[in-house]
Amino acid sequence: MTMISVRLGDTEISDLDAWAIRLGVDRSELLRTAIRRHLVRLAAEGEAVAWSEQPLSAAEASLADVADWGPAEDWKDWADAAG
């Protein structure tokens, strides 16, 4: 793990400390979690842009219909077959 340094204003430090106490975590853990979540959100936004710029082909989109099929067979009447 690499250590970084960040400068924050008094208001942000006060809010950070209050949330850390409220959540029962230390300041560093709260910042790591916030940064991780923000990076995930940014990556998701990038994926959304990529999807809009290059939508699925007809062959790829046809696989979405498979999700609507449900189970291939109804096995609930076999529930007592195990014994």
N, C-alpha and C positions, 0 to 999 in steps of 0.2 A: 504494500500500500504506500502511496506517495503522499507526502504532506504538502498542502498548499496553504497560502495565506490570502485572506480576503479582508478588505476594509469595508466596514459597515458603519452606518450612522448610529447615533445613540438610540433613536427610535427603533431601528431594526434590531439592534442588540437587545433592547428591552422586550420587544415582541418575541424575539427568538428565545430569550430566557424564560419568558412567561409560558410559551408553548412547550418548551422542553420540560418544565416543571409539571405542567398540566398533563402531558403525555407520559411522564415518567421515564424520559430518555435524556441522555446528555446532549449538549449543544451540537457536538460533532455528529452524532448519530442523526439528529434532526436535519442537519445540513446535508449529510450524505443521502438521506432518503429523499429530501426535496430535490436535490440535483439529479438523482437517479430517475425520479418520476418525471421531471421536466425533460430530461434527455429522451425518455421513452415517448413522451408526448410529441416532441419535435420529430423523432423518427417516424412516428405514426402519421404525422402531417406530411412528411416527405413521401411516405408510401401512398397516401391518398392522392397526392399530386401525380405520382408515377402511374397510378391506376387510371386517373382521368386522362393522362396523356397517351397511355397505351392500354386501351381496354382489352378484355379477354377476346380471343378469337372465337369463332363460332364453335370450333371443336372443344375449346376449354369451357365455354359457357354451357355446352350441352351436358357437362358433368353435373351442373347445378340441379338438373332435373332429377338425377339419381337420388338426391337427398329427400325428394318428395315421395319416393316409392314406399318407404317404410320397410318393415321386415320382409324378407323374401317369402317366408312362410309363417303361418300362425302356429306356434308350438305350445300354446297355453294348455291345450287339451292333453298334452303329454306330461304334464306336471307330476302326475301320480305314477308314471311309468318307472321311475327310479326305485320304487319299492315301498 
